[in-house]
């Protein structure tokens, strides 16, 4: 699936402004369901969830900081 640069840029912005805060809320509530685990376990959960969200969206963010190749 090849997205145009402008489409990827807007999609990345939408993900960062809307999607990421929603993901953070879900992650915090998920950890809260575990009835406050130890600080090390909680840290590992947050680090894991922080990495997991970016893996499927890597193609959207690749090259966004570069100049538009079509221009």
C-alpha positions in Angstrom: 0.0 0.0 0.0 1.8 3.1 -1.2 0.5 6.3 0.2 1.4 9.7 -1.2 3.7 11.8 0.9 1.0 14.4 1.7 -1.5 11.6 2.7 1.1 10.0 5.0 1.9 13.4 6.6 -1.8 14.1 7.4 -2.3 10.5 8.6 0.8 10.8 10.9 -0.5 14.0 12.3 -3.9 12.5 12.9 -2.4 9.5 14.6 -0.2 11.7 16.9 -3.0 14.2 17.8 -6.0 11.9 18.2 -4.8 8.3 18.2 -1.9 8.4 20.6 -3.8 10.2 23.4 -6.6 7.7 23.1 -4.0 4.8 23.1 -2.4 6.3 26.3 -5.8 6.4 28.0 -6.5 2.8 27.1 -3.0 1.7 28.3 -3.4 3.5 31.6 -6.8 2.0 32.2 -5.4 -1.5 31.2 -2.7 -1.2 33.8 -5.3 0.1 36.4 -7.2 -3.1 35.9 -4.2 -5.0 37.2 -4.7 -3.4 40.6 -1.4 -1.5 40.7 1.4 -4.0 40.0 4.9 -3.3 41.3 6.7 -0.3 39.9 9.1 -2.5 37.8 6.2 -4.5 36.3 4.3 -1.4 35.6 7.3 0.2 33.9 7.8 -2.9 31.7 4.2 -2.8 30.7 4.4 0.9 29.7 7.6 0.4 27.8 6.1 -2.6 26.0 2.9 -0.8 25.1 5.0 2.2 24.1 6.9 0.1 21.5 3.9 -1.9 20.3 1.9 1.0 19.1 4.6 2.2 16.7 5.4 -1.2 15.0 2.2 -1.4 12.9 2.3 2.3 12.1 6.0 2.4 11.1 5.2 2.8 7.4 3.2 5.9 8.0 6.0 7.7 9.9 8.9 6.7 7.6 10.3 9.7 5.7 7.8 12.2 7.1 10.6 14.5 8.3 12.2 14.6 4.8 11.3 17.1 2.1 8.4 16.0 -0.3 10.0 13.7 -2.9 7.3 14.6 -5.4 8.0 18.4 -5.2 
